[in-house]
Amino acid sequence: MTGSQESRRVRCLILAASRQGAEDSVAKMKGVSHKCLAPIDGMVMLERVVRSLEDSGVIGDIHVSIESADLLRSVPYLARRMDEGRLHRVAPRGNLADSVLAAAEAIDNPFPLVVCTGDNALQTPEIVRDFVDAFLAGSGDVAVGFTREEVVKSEFPEIGLAWHELKDGGWSACNLYGLRNRNALKAVEVFRSGGQFGKRQWRILKSCGVVPFLLYKLKATTLEGLMNRIARNLGVTCDSIVLDYPYGPIDVDNPRFFEISEAALARRRTGAVDG
């Protein structure tokens, strides 16, 4: 690997801890303690995420926020990567916001940092690489990946995602985030209420303020306009990164999305690539 290639590599944090006080339907269905440890199309979900990050060529050290290192070591591939010093465990906290803040303190020289989740079973090296390239080329404290509704529906017409309907169309976030510097940690506060803003729109009001909520509900602004307004309220700058991959916003939230993702992985494995 050349020096320029190495300089493009960023650290990554995978959020993989169980939600406190909630029984996960996918974990229960597959008989595992954590959703991200469920096998899907023949491979543990978290292993799929780690492999996609590694194969992107733009990710260096990978840190997993999960309750214990033993959970990672229960997957042979992840255990080997830990022994090789490429995969590391960091302790989670009570919610998403505190888990990211704790990881930023635990990781040496953490920035720039990419954050994703352990249930992005359809994530590929290509989408990771496109996101990181755009993140590094930008200037915002924070970067957030989004995909247009029509792109997703071109491959998954009946997906049933909760879209962010705005002046420039429908959007969904891809669970890919970039934190460029320590100031970016201010933006983590929006996830203290749990995220999932498309499904629970009142959380936009609680986390982002009255004006962004009204603009959102009235479809009176574009995606970029809304994100910039929210960012100003938080004291950060933000780059909205458009990712033209139909599977980008699809994570494994429930048994139905598990079935959709597993079918897409089977198509991909047999050569009918989904994007």
Backbone as CSV, one residue per row, in Angstrom:
resi,resn,N_x,N_y,N_z,CA_x,CA_y,CA_z,C_x,C_y,C_z
1,MET,0.839,-1.196,0.000,0.000,0.000,0.000,0.876,1.248,0.000
2,THR,0.536,2.230,-0.848,1.312,3.454,-0.908,0.955,4.369,0.247
3,GLY,1.831,5.384,0.474,1.563,6.338,1.543,0.286,7.106,1.315
4,SER,-0.010,7.453,0.045,-1.241,8.200,-0.233,-2.473,7.361,0.044
5,GLN,-2.406,6.045,-0.255,-3.533,5.172,0.048,-3.743,5.055,1.549
6,GLU,-2.661,4.932,2.279,-2.776,4.821,3.736,-3.352,6.086,4.333
7,SER,-3.010,7.252,3.780,-3.490,8.512,4.333,-4.987,8.694,4.133
8,ARG,-5.578,7.957,3.178,-7.007,8.047,2.935,-7.802,7.215,3.930
9,ARG,-7.140,6.349,4.638,-7.867,5.466,5.548,-8.307,6.227,6.798
10,VAL,-9.546,5.979,7.200,-10.077,6.605,8.399,-10.507,5.515,9.373
11,ARG,-10.626,5.883,10.615,-11.126,4.945,11.614,-12.641,4.824,11.493
12,CYS,-13.147,3.697,11.944,-14.594,3.479,11.875,-15.101,2.937,13.206
13,LEU,-16.262,3.413,13.597,-16.962,2.924,14.780,-18.251,2.248,14.335
14,ILE,-18.426,0.987,14.716,-19.662,0.263,14.449,-20.472,0.212,15.740
15,LEU,-21.688,0.706,15.697,-22.584,0.643,16.853,-23.326,-0.691,16.812
16,ALA,-23.043,-1.564,17.780,-23.569,-2.928,17.721,-24.162,-3.408,19.038
17,ALA,-24.265,-2.550,20.033,-24.809,-2.959,21.327,-26.322,-3.124,21.247
18,SER,-26.869,-3.917,22.137,-28.318,-4.081,22.215,-28.943,-2.854,22.856
19,ARG,-30.161,-2.550,22.441,-30.879,-1.448,23.063,-31.323,-1.853,24.458
20,GLN,-31.072,-1.005,25.415,-31.404,-1.320,26.793,-32.911,-1.406,26.970
21,GLY,-33.330,-2.476,27.651,-34.738,-2.616,27.991,-35.632,-3.055,26.860
22,ALA,-35.070,-3.397,25.707,-35.896,-3.785,24.560,-35.452,-5.149,24.049
23,GLU,-36.417,-6.025,23.788,-36.120,-7.323,23.199,-36.112,-7.176,21.685
24,ASP,-35.029,-7.580,21.064,-34.906,-7.430,19.623,-35.559,-8.612,18.917
25,SER,-36.479,-8.320,18.006,-37.248,-9.376,17.344,-36.375,-10.225,16.425
26,VAL,-35.373,-9.636,15.793,-34.491,-10.401,14.914,-33.596,-11.328,15.737
27,ALA,-33.039,-10.809,16.831,-32.216,-11.649,17.691,-33.021,-12.829,18.234
28,LYS,-34.248,-12.557,18.637,-35.106,-13.631,19.150,-35.407,-14.653,18.058
29,MET,-35.713,-14.171,16.849,-36.029,-15.062,15.730,-34.868,-16.002,15.413
30,LYS,-33.630,-15.485,15.502,-32.451,-16.280,15.144,-31.782,-16.941,16.352
31,GLY,-32.304,-16.728,17.545,-31.784,-17.395,18.729,-30.419,-16.925,19.168
32,VAL,-30.145,-15.613,19.010,-28.863,-15.045,19.424,-29.110,-13.896,20.394
33,SER,-28.047,-13.489,21.081,-28.202,-12.426,22.077,-28.296,-11.052,21.455
34,HIS,-27.654,-10.871,20.290,-27.586,-9.576,19.626,-27.985,-9.728,18.159
35,LYS,-28.770,-8.789,17.685,-29.186,-8.811,16.281,-27.992,-8.912,15.341
36,CYS,-26.936,-8.172,15.631,-25.786,-8.144,14.714,-25.036,-9.464,14.670
37,LEU,-25.326,-10.389,15.609,-24.692,-11.702,15.610,-25.545,-12.752,14.891
38,ALA,-26.670,-12.329,14.350,-27.537,-13.257,13.627,-26.916,-13.620,12.279
39,PRO,-26.923,-14.888,11.917,-26.459,-15.264,10.571,-27.492,-14.851,9.530
40,ILE,-27.022,-14.318,8.401,-27.914,-13.924,7.317,-27.264,-14.325,6.003
41,ASP,-27.949,-15.149,5.252,-27.419,-15.738,4.013,-26.041,-16.356,4.253
42,GLY,-25.921,-17.073,5.367,-24.725,-17.868,5.608,-23.562,-17.175,6.278
43,MET,-23.731,-15.907,6.702,-22.637,-15.199,7.366,-23.206,-14.317,8.476
44,VAL,-22.510,-14.257,9.591,-22.939,-13.396,10.689,-23.002,-11.949,10.208
45,MET,-24.081,-11.272,10.576,-24.336,-9.923,10.073,-23.179,-8.966,10.352
46,LEU,-22.659,-8.979,11.576,-21.573,-8.073,11.929,-20.308,-8.387,11.138
47,GLU,-20.062,-9.654,10.856,-18.923,-10.011,10.015,-19.083,-9.411,8.626
48,ARG,-20.291,-9.431,8.091,-20.542,-8.814,6.785,-20.182,-7.333,6.801
49,VAL,-20.602,-6.641,7.856,-20.313,-5.208,7.961,-18.815,-4.972,8.024
50,VAL,-18.125,-5.737,8.854,-16.669,-5.579,8.990,-15.971,-5.855,7.659
51,ARG,-16.364,-6.913,6.969,-15.728,-7.239,5.689,-15.964,-6.138,4.657
52,SER,-17.158,-5.551,4.631,-17.421,-4.479,3.669,-16.545,-3.270,3.947
53,LEU,-16.326,-2.966,5.217,-15.449,-1.857,5.586,-14.009,-2.153,5.185
54,GLU,-13.535,-3.345,5.494,-12.159,-3.707,5.166,-11.927,-3.697,3.656
55,ASP,-12.885,-4.238,2.919,-12.708,-4.368,1.470,-12.862,-3.034,0.732
56,SER,-13.345,-2.013,1.414,-13.503,-0.702,0.775,-12.159,-0.057,0.451
57,GLY,-11.128,-0.402,1.216,-9.817,0.196,1.012,-9.651,1.576,1.620
58,VAL,-10.683,2.092,2.297,-10.602,3.440,2.861,-10.775,3.446,4.383
59,ILE,-10.900,2.264,4.971,-11.084,2.157,6.418,-9.853,1.508,7.038
60,GLY,-9.347,2.115,8.096,-8.230,1.556,8.837,-8.728,0.757,10.027
61,ASP,-8.378,1.184,11.225,-8.814,0.475,12.429,-10.331,0.545,12.567
62,ILE,-10.909,-0.583,12.981,-12.358,-0.687,13.179,-12.621,-0.938,14.655
63,HIS,-13.510,-0.151,15.223,-13.885,-0.257,16.630,-15.370,-0.611,16.706
64,VAL,-15.694,-1.576,17.554,-17.078,-2.023,17.692,-17.563,-1.696,19.095
65,SER,-18.639,-0.937,19.173,-19.264,-0.611,20.454,-20.245,-1.722,20.791
66,ILE,-19.836,-2.586,21.722,-20.646,-3.752,22.088,-20.311,-4.121,23.526
67,GLU,-21.200,-4.878,24.176,-21.098,-5.067,25.616,-19.842,-5.805,26.074
68,SER,-19.350,-6.750,25.301,-18.142,-7.465,25.740,-17.336,-7.946,24.543
69,ALA,-16.035,-8.099,24.760,-15.159,-8.625,23.708,-15.497,-10.074,23.397
70,ASP,-16.043,-10.807,24.378,-16.390,-12.208,24.150,-17.437,-12.351,23.052
71,LEU,-18.320,-11.368,22.928,-19.326,-11.414,21.866,-18.660,-11.361,20.496
72,LEU,-17.651,-10.530,20.363,-16.910,-10.473,19.104,-16.123,-11.757,18.870
73,ARG,-15.524,-12.276,19.926,-14.698,-13.480,19.792,-15.533,-14.726,19.509
74,SER,-16.835,-14.638,19.687,-17.693,-15.781,19.367,-17.801,-15.998,17.856
75,VAL,-17.343,-15.008,17.073,-17.333,-15.116,15.607,-15.876,-15.299,15.185
76,PRO,-15.498,-16.458,14.649,-14.077,-16.738,14.377,-13.376,-15.658,13.563
77,TYR,-13.999,-15.156,12.520,-13.345,-14.137,11.692,-13.050,-12.883,12.510
78,LEU,-14.010,-12.463,13.320,-13.815,-11.260,14.133,-12.749,-11.503,15.195
79,ALA,-12.706,-12.705,15.751,-11.670,-13.035,16.741,-10.277,-12.924,16.110
80,ARG,-10.125,-13.406,14.872,-8.831,-13.296,14.198,-8.450,-11.846,13.967
81,ARG,-9.395,-11.043,13.562,-9.097,-9.633,13.318,-8.722,-8.921,14.619
82,MET,-9.313,-9.322,15.721,-8.919,-8.750,17.009,-7.486,-9.143,17.344
83,ASP,-7.149,-10.412,17.144,-5.797,-10.894,17.438,-4.757,-10.203,16.557
84,GLU,-5.163,-9.815,15.351,-4.260,-9.121,14.433,-4.168,-7.620,14.706
85,GLY,-4.977,-7.138,15.654,-4.940,-5.728,16.016,-5.682,-4.812,15.077
86,ARG,-6.556,-5.365,14.237,-7.324,-4.562,13.284,-8.738,-4.255,13.767
87,LEU,-9.218,-5.031,14.717,-10.583,-4.872,15.232,-10.505,-4.708,16.744
88,HIS,-11.240,-3.730,17.255,-11.147,-3.396,18.671,-12.552,-3.232,19.256
89,ARG,-12.684,-3.570,20.510,-13.958,-3.389,21.195,-13.893,-2.152,22.071
90,VAL,-14.960,-1.351,22.029,-15.111,-0.234,22.959,-16.429,-0.407,23.697
91,ALA,-16.460,0.060,24.921,-17.637,-0.138,25.767,-18.766,0.812,25.367
92,PRO,-19.994,0.302,25.252,-21.133,1.166,24.965,-21.624,1.853,26.227
93,ARG,-22.491,2.813,26.046,-23.156,3.481,27.165,-24.664,3.313,27.016
94,GLY,-25.432,4.045,27.767,-26.871,3.805,27.842,-27.655,4.171,26.600
95,ASN,-27.098,4.988,25.709,-27.814,5.376,24.498,-26.799,5.628,23.388
96,LEU,-27.325,5.880,22.176,-26.449,6.063,21.021,-25.504,7.243,21.205
97,ALA,-26.043,8.356,21.699,-25.219,9.557,21.835,-24.053,9.313,22.776
98,ASP,-24.350,8.779,23.954,-23.281,8.552,24.927,-22.301,7.486,24.465
99,SER,-22.776,6.514,23.681,-21.878,5.481,23.169,-20.862,6.068,22.197
100,VAL,-21.310,6.982,21.325,-20.380,7.621,20.395,-19.405,8.519,21.148
101,LEU,-19.907,9.281,22.117,-19.044,10.160,22.902,-17.995,9.353,23.665
102,ALA,-18.417,8.228,24.246,-17.473,7.385,24.986,-16.420,6.798,24.054
103,ALA,-16.835,6.384,22.864,-15.879,5.820,21.902,-14.861,6.865,21.471
104,ALA,-15.318,8.108,21.260,-14.397,9.171,20.844,-13.339,9.430,21.909
105,GLU,-13.684,9.201,23.154,-12.707,9.355,24.234,-11.787,8.143,24.333
106,ALA,-12.306,6.961,24.015,-11.521,5.734,24.185,-10.557,5.482,23.027
107,ILE,-10.877,5.984,21.829,-10.062,5.722,20.645,-8.942,6.759,20.558
108,ASP,-7.720,6.298,20.374,-6.599,7.219,20.195,-6.733,7.944,18.861
109,ASN,-6.574,9.275,18.901,-6.601,10.081,17.677,-7.786,9.683,16.791
110,PRO,-9.034,9.851,17.255,-10.191,9.258,16.581,-10.620,9.920,15.284
111,PHE,-10.259,11.170,15.052,-10.821,11.900,13.909,-9.861,11.933,12.722
112,PRO,-10.426,11.883,11.491,-11.848,11.757,11.159,-12.361,10.345,11.444
113,LEU,-13.633,10.262,11.838,-14.238,9.002,12.262,-15.513,8.760,11.462
114,VAL,-15.632,7.567,10.897,-16.876,7.146,10.249,-17.649,6.283,11.234
115,VAL,-18.949,6.515,11.311,-19.819,5.761,12.209,-20.870,5.036,11.376
116,CYS,-21.024,3.729,11.633,-22.094,2.974,10.992,-22.696,2.030,12.026
117,THR,-23.613,1.173,11.611,-24.285,0.281,12.550,-24.039,-1.174,12.191
118,GLY,-24.218,-2.035,13.177,-23.938,-3.451,12.994,-25.015,-4.218,12.272
119,ASP,-26.109,-3.542,11.883,-27.187,-4.245,11.176,-27.327,-3.801,9.721
120,ASN,-26.282,-3.155,9.176,-26.276,-2.793,7.754,-25.822,-3.996,6.926
121,ALA,-26.662,-5.028,6.877,-26.266,-6.289,6.250,-25.976,-6.142,4.761
122,LEU,-26.600,-5.162,4.089,-26.427,-4.991,2.653,-25.296,-4.038,2.292
123,GLN,-24.640,-3.488,3.282,-23.549,-2.547,3.023,-22.467,-3.207,2.172
124,THR,-21.903,-2.438,1.232,-20.872,-2.957,0.331,-19.629,-2.073,0.392
125,PRO,-18.497,-2.584,-0.070,-17.295,-1.748,-0.145,-17.511,-0.489,-0.978
126,GLU,-18.328,-0.585,-2.033,-18.535,0.549,-2.930,-19.234,1.708,-2.230
127,ILE,-20.282,1.431,-1.475,-20.996,2.519,-0.814,-20.140,3.131,0.285
128,VAL,-19.367,2.293,0.981,-18.454,2.814,2.005,-17.403,3.714,1.351
129,ARG,-16.836,3.253,0.255,-15.792,4.030,-0.416,-16.341,5.362,-0.941
130,ASP,-17.529,5.344,-1.544,-18.112,6.586,-2.053,-18.397,7.564,-0.918
131,PHE,-18.881,7.024,0.204,-19.165,7.908,1.341,-17.882,8.513,1.887
132,VAL,-16.875,7.693,2.117,-15.631,8.196,2.699,-14.945,9.180,1.765
133,ASP,-14.938,8.883,0.475,-14.313,9.803,-0.484,-14.994,11.170,-0.445
134,ALA,-16.334,11.180,-0.411,-17.065,12.452,-0.363,-16.864,13.148,0.982
135,PHE,-16.819,12.381,2.039,-16.590,12.930,3.376,-15.233,13.623,3.447
136,LEU,-14.195,12.951,2.972,-12.855,13.529,3.040,-12.697,14.718,2.099
137,ALA,-13.465,14.732,1.011,-13.391,15.846,0.070,-14.186,17.056,0.551
138,GLY,-15.063,16.872,1.520,-15.892,17.956,2.028,-15.179,18.763,3.101
139,SER,-15.961,19.633,3.738,-15.386,20.501,4.761,-16.224,20.563,6.030
140,GLY,-17.417,19.981,6.014,-18.290,20.064,7.171,-17.747,19.306,8.374
141,ASP,-18.107,19.783,9.560,-17.742,19.035,10.769,-18.349,17.633,10.721
142,VAL,-19.551,17.552,10.160,-20.333,16.317,10.140,-20.701,15.990,8.697
143,ALA,-20.782,14.712,8.377,-21.305,14.262,7.081,-22.355,13.192,7.337
144,VAL,-23.425,13.225,6.544,-24.508,12.245,6.678,-24.854,11.721,5.293
145,GLY,-24.937,10.390,5.155,-25.278,9.786,3.881,-26.781,9.640,3.709
146,PHE,-27.282,9.990,2.522,-28.705,9.868,2.194,-28.864,9.245,0.818
147,THR,-30.002,8.598,0.618,-30.373,8.079,-0.698,-31.780,8.552,-1.038
148,ARG,-32.001,8.860,-2.326,-33.318,9.298,-2.779,-34.314,8.134,-2.777
149,GLU,-35.569,8.484,-2.505,-36.638,7.492,-2.479,-36.727,6.712,-3.791
150,GLU,-36.638,7.409,-4.919,-36.799,6.730,-6.202,-35.670,5.754,-6.490
151,VAL,-34.479,6.027,-5.960,-33.363,5.102,-6.146,-33.631,3.797,-5.404
152,VAL,-34.100,3.908,-4.172,-34.406,2.711,-3.389,-35.535,1.920,-4.048
153,LYS,-36.596,2.622,-4.445,-37.764,1.940,-5.001,-37.498,1.337,-6.371
154,SER,-36.443,1.776,-7.048,-36.101,1.173,-8.332,-35.748,-0.302,-8.175
155,GLU,-35.266,-0.690,-6.999,-34.901,-2.078,-6.733,-35.821,-2.727,-5.710
156,PHE,-36.334,-1.908,-4.792,-37.191,-2.427,-3.717,-38.495,-1.625,-3.692
157,PRO,-39.397,-1.836,-4.659,-40.590,-0.986,-4.782,-41.544,-1.074,-3.603
158,GLU,-41.536,-2.188,-2.887,-42.479,-2.364,-1.774,-41.756,-2.335,-0.426
159,ILE,-40.653,-1.612,-0.343,-39.818,-1.676,0.850,-40.514,-1.131,2.097
160,GLY,-41.331,-0.084,1.950,-42.056,0.433,3.102,-41.214,1.195,4.096
161,LEU,-40.166,1.863,3.647,-39.379,2.716,4.532,-40.156,3.988,4.872
162,ALA,-39.791,4.618,5.975,-40.355,5.919,6.353,-39.491,7.001,5.717
163,TRP,-40.024,7.672,4.694,-39.239,8.648,3.940,-39.286,10.024,4.582
164,HIS,-38.206,10.771,4.432,-38.204,12.187,4.777,-38.689,12.939,3.541
165,GLU,-39.957,13.328,3.537,-40.559,13.984,2.374,-40.294,15.484,2.458
166,LEU,-39.474,15.987,1.524,-39.063,17.378,1.554,-39.326,18.035,0.197
167,LYS,-38.944,19.274,0.083,-39.220,20.050,-1.130,-38.594,19.428,-2.367
168,ASP,-37.466,18.759,-2.190,-36.775,18.139,-3.319,-36.951,16.625,-3.345
169,GLY,-38.055,16.129,-2.788,-38.381,14.715,-2.875,-38.218,13.966,-1.568
170,GLY,-38.348,12.635,-1.672,-38.218,11.778,-0.503,-36.793,11.291,-0.323
171,TRP,-36.375,11.191,0.935,-35.010,10.795,1.273,-35.021,9.806,2.431
172,SER,-33.974,9.008,2.503,-33.754,8.176,3.677,-32.270,8.172,4.004
173,ALA,-31.957,8.216,5.293,-30.560,8.172,5.729,-30.023,6.750,5.587
174,CYS,-28.709,6.640,5.434,-28.056,5.360,5.145,-27.273,4.791,6.329
175,ASN,-27.423,5.354,7.512,-26.641,4.907,8.668,-25.146,4.949,8.392
176,LEU,-24.726,5.971,7.660,-23.310,6.267,7.464,-23.088,7.721,7.842
177,TYR,-22.242,7.941,8.834,-22.002,9.277,9.370,-20.496,9.527,9.439
178,GLY,-20.120,10.773,9.233,-18.723,11.158,9.353,-18.563,12.256,10.387
179,LEU,-17.605,12.098,11.270,-17.271,13.111,12.280,-15.838,13.558,11.997
180,ARG,-15.691,14.820,11.550,-14.381,15.284,11.088,-13.468,15.716,12.229
181,ASN,-14.036,16.203,13.299,-13.250,16.814,14.367,-14.032,16.762,15.674
182,ARG,-13.435,17.273,16.729,-14.089,17.200,18.032,-15.355,18.043,18.090
183,ASN,-15.396,19.134,17.339,-16.614,19.943,17.318,-17.808,19.156,16.795
184,ALA,-17.537,18.167,15.935,-18.612,17.353,15.369,-19.393,16.592,16.432
185,LEU,-18.776,16.381,17.589,-19.453,15.625,18.649,-20.701,16.339,19.166
186,LYS,-20.800,17.654,18.933,-22.023,18.361,19.316,-23.237,17.776,18.605
187,ALA,-23.041,17.323,17.367,-24.153,16.810,16.567,-24.668,15.477,17.081
188,VAL,-23.848,14.766,17.845,-24.250,13.463,18.362,-25.471,13.584,19.268
189,GLU,-25.683,14.767,19.835,-26.801,14.961,20.759,-28.154,14.692,20.111
190,VAL,-28.256,14.807,18.775,-29.556,14.573,18.137,-30.000,13.128,18.302
191,PHE,-29.067,12.216,18.592,-29.433,10.810,18.733,-29.697,10.405,20.184
192,ARG,-29.694,11.361,21.088,-29.944,11.022,22.484,-31.347,10.472,22.684
193,SER,-32.284,10.907,21.829,-33.658,10.415,21.937,-33.859,9.101,21.200
194,GLY,-32.815,8.603,20.501,-32.910,7.294,19.868,-32.862,7.290,18.364
195,GLY,-32.868,8.476,17.728,-32.829,8.513,16.266,-34.140,8.051,15.657
196,GLN,-34.057,7.353,14.508,-35.221,6.849,13.778,-36.235,7.967,13.540
197,PHE,-35.763,9.089,13.002,-36.605,10.274,12.842,-37.705,10.082,11.807
198,GLY,-37.477,9.244,10.806,-38.528,9.012,9.828,-39.741,8.326,10.427
199,LYS,-39.498,7.384,11.353,-40.581,6.653,11.993,-41.207,7.440,13.138
200,ARG,-40.403,8.266,13.810,-40.870,9.003,14.988,-40.516,10.477,14.803
201,GLN,-41.335,11.151,14.004,-41.001,12.507,13.580,-40.985,13.504,14.732
202,TRP,-41.695,13.225,15.812,-41.678,14.129,16.962,-40.267,14.262,17.547
203,ARG,-39.406,13.288,17.285,-38.032,13.366,17.787,-37.249,14.481,17.093
204,ILE,-37.675,14.870,15.878,-37.038,16.013,15.217,-37.276,17.274,16.036
205,LEU,-38.488,17.452,16.522,-38.810,18.608,17.364,-37.973,18.587,18.639
206,LYS,-37.899,17.435,19.278,-37.177,17.327,20.547,-35.678,17.517,20.365
207,SER,-35.130,16.965,19.274,-33.680,16.942,19.097,-33.140,18.120,18.308
208,CYS,-33.954,18.682,17.396,-33.430,19.645,16.430,-34.044,21.031,16.528
209,GLY,-35.157,21.182,17.228,-35.743,22.502,17.408,-37.036,22.700,16.624
210,VAL,-37.737,23.785,16.968,-39.068,24.052,16.412,-39.003,24.376,14.923
211,VAL,-38.095,25.272,14.516,-38.059,25.702,13.113,-37.744,24.536,12.173
212,PRO,-36.715,23.722,12.431,-36.488,22.566,11.559,-37.688,21.622,11.502
213,PHE,-38.363,21.450,12.627,-39.526,20.569,12.649,-40.639,21.104,11.756
214,LEU,-40.904,22.415,11.842,-41.955,23.019,11.015,-41.583,22.961,9.531
215,LEU,-40.338,23.269,9.207,-39.893,23.189,7.820,-40.042,21.769,7.290
216,TYR,-39.740,20.821,8.140,-39.842,19.404,7.773,-41.298,19.023,7.512
217,LYS,-42.177,19.344,8.446,-43.575,18.955,8.328,-44.255,19.633,7.146
218,LEU,-43.857,20.866,6.835,-44.490,21.618,5.750,-43.822,21.362,4.396
219,LYS,-42.785,20.547,4.378,-42.011,20.297,3.151,-41.560,21.623,2.524
220,ALA,-41.113,22.521,3.386,-40.793,23.881,2.952,-39.304,24.101,2.713
221,THR,-38.524,23.031,2.719,-37.091,23.168,2.497,-36.558,21.906,1.832
222,THR,-35.382,22.036,1.256,-34.711,20.881,0.666,-33.954,20.106,1.742
223,LEU,-33.447,18.939,1.354,-32.632,18.162,2.296,-31.442,18.978,2.775
224,GLU,-30.714,19.591,1.849,-29.532,20.364,2.235,-29.918,21.537,3.131
225,GLY,-31.025,22.214,2.794,-31.471,23.334,3.610,-31.828,22.906,5.019
226,LEU,-32.526,21.772,5.137,-32.910,21.274,6.454,-31.685,20.885,7.263
227,MET,-30.761,20.156,6.652,-29.580,19.710,7.377,-28.720,20.891,7.810
228,ASN,-28.622,21.922,6.962,-27.841,23.099,7.339,-28.492,23.845,8.490
229,ARG,-29.830,23.909,8.492,-30.551,24.569,9.590,-30.331,23.819,10.903
230,ILE,-30.461,22.504,10.847,-30.234,21.702,12.053,-28.795,21.858,12.532
231,ALA,-27.865,21.831,11.602,-26.449,21.952,11.957,-26.170,23.280,12.649
232,ARG,-26.731,24.369,12.129,-26.521,25.678,12.768,-27.051,25.673,14.194
233,ASN,-28.209,25.059,14.389,-28.767,24.982,15.749,-27.851,24.231,16.701
234,LEU,-27.106,23.266,16.154,-26.220,22.447,16.977,-24.815,23.035,17.106
235,GLY,-24.522,24.059,16.325,-23.193,24.667,16.372,-22.152,23.941,15.562
236,VAL,-22.594,23.266,14.476,-21.663,22.549,13.606,-21.969,22.904,12.148
237,THR,-21.113,22.457,11.248,-21.405,22.507,9.820,-21.598,21.083,9.319
238,CYS,-22.363,20.936,8.231,-22.755,19.592,7.809,-22.700,19.457,6.293
239,ASP,-22.203,18.316,5.825,-22.258,17.938,4.414,-23.264,16.796,4.261
240,SER,-24.255,16.985,3.400,-25.197,15.913,3.069,-24.670,15.186,1.843
241,ILE,-24.396,13.896,1.977,-23.779,13.115,0.907,-24.828,12.201,0.283
242,VAL,-25.060,12.388,-1.016,-26.048,11.584,-1.735,-25.371,10.317,-2.249
243,LEU,-25.934,9.170,-1.891,-25.385,7.870,-2.259,-26.409,7.138,-3.109
244,ASP,-26.076,6.888,-4.365,-27.033,6.320,-5.315,-26.992,4.795,-5.307
245,TYR,-27.290,4.221,-4.155,-27.343,2.775,-4.005,-28.696,2.409,-3.401
246,PRO,-29.470,1.544,-4.046,-30.818,1.263,-3.551,-30.858,0.600,-2.186
247,TYR,-29.791,-0.109,-1.830,-29.771,-0.801,-0.548,-29.235,0.072,0.581
248,GLY,-28.779,1.284,0.275,-28.131,2.118,1.288,-28.928,2.282,2.568
249,PRO,-30.214,2.632,2.501,-30.974,2.883,3.731,-31.538,1.628,4.395
250,ILE,-31.324,0.453,3.823,-31.985,-0.753,4.333,-31.116,-1.406,5.400
251,ASP,-31.591,-1.375,6.626,-30.927,-2.125,7.679,-31.907,-3.154,8.230
252,VAL,-31.437,-4.000,9.110,-32.237,-5.128,9.580,-32.906,-4.747,10.897
253,ASP,-34.014,-4.020,10.785,-34.726,-3.542,11.964,-35.728,-4.542,12.518
254,ASN,-36.181,-5.470,11.685,-37.255,-6.370,12.090,-37.219,-7.604,11.192
255,PRO,-38.006,-8.643,11.501,-37.971,-9.867,10.683,-38.294,-9.635,9.208
256,ARG,-39.177,-8.699,8.884,-39.487,-8.441,7.476,-38.263,-7.906,6.744
257,PHE,-37.565,-6.953,7.361,-36.374,-6.404,6.730,-35.242,-7.433,6.700
258,PHE,-35.243,-8.351,7.649,-34.286,-9.460,7.604,-34.534,-10.285,6.340
259,GLU,-35.797,-10.625,6.072,-36.128,-11.438,4.905,-35.792,-10.708,3.604
260,ILE,-36.092,-9.406,3.546,-35.768,-8.613,2.362,-34.261,-8.578,2.139
261,SER,-33.507,-8.366,3.219,-32.049,-8.279,3.111,-31.440,-9.628,2.734
262,GLU,-31.950,-10.696,3.318,-31.406,-12.013,2.997,-31.667,-12.374,1.534
263,ALA,-32.856,-12.040,1.042,-33.155,-12.306,-0.367,-32.240,-11.489,-1.277
264,ALA,-31.977,-10.226,-0.916,-31.085,-9.382,-1.717,-29.656,-9.921,-1.692
265,LEU,-29.219,-10.411,-0.545,-27.878,-10.993,-0.447,-27.768,-12.252,-1.299
266,ALA,-28.824,-13.053,-1.329,-28.816,-14.260,-2.156,-28.735,-13.897,-3.632
267,ARG,-29.465,-12.847,-4.048,-29.386,-12.401,-5.438,-27.981,-11.912,-5.771
268,ARG,-27.421,-11.168,-4.837,-26.064,-10.643,-5.044,-25.063,-11.783,-5.166
269,ARG,-25.206,-12.794,-4.319,-24.272,-13.916,-4.312,-24.347,-14.729,-5.604
270,THR,-25.536,-14.788,-6.192,-25.703,-15.592,-7.403,-25.554,-14.766,-8.681
271,GLY,-25.198,-13.481,-8.496,-24.875,-12.667,-9.668,-25.889,-11.639,-10.066
272,ALA,-27.082,-11.626,-9.446,-28.099,-10.613,-9.744,-27.924,-9.462,-8.778
273,VAL,-26.905,-8.644,-8.993,-26.530,-7.578,-8.061,-27.635,-6.541,-7.985
274,ASP,-27.885,-6.008,-6.778,-29.014,-5.104,-6.564,-28.621,-3.650,-6.598
275,GLY,-27.544,-3.297,-7.220,-27.232,-1.866,-7.313,-25.751,-1.623,-7.331
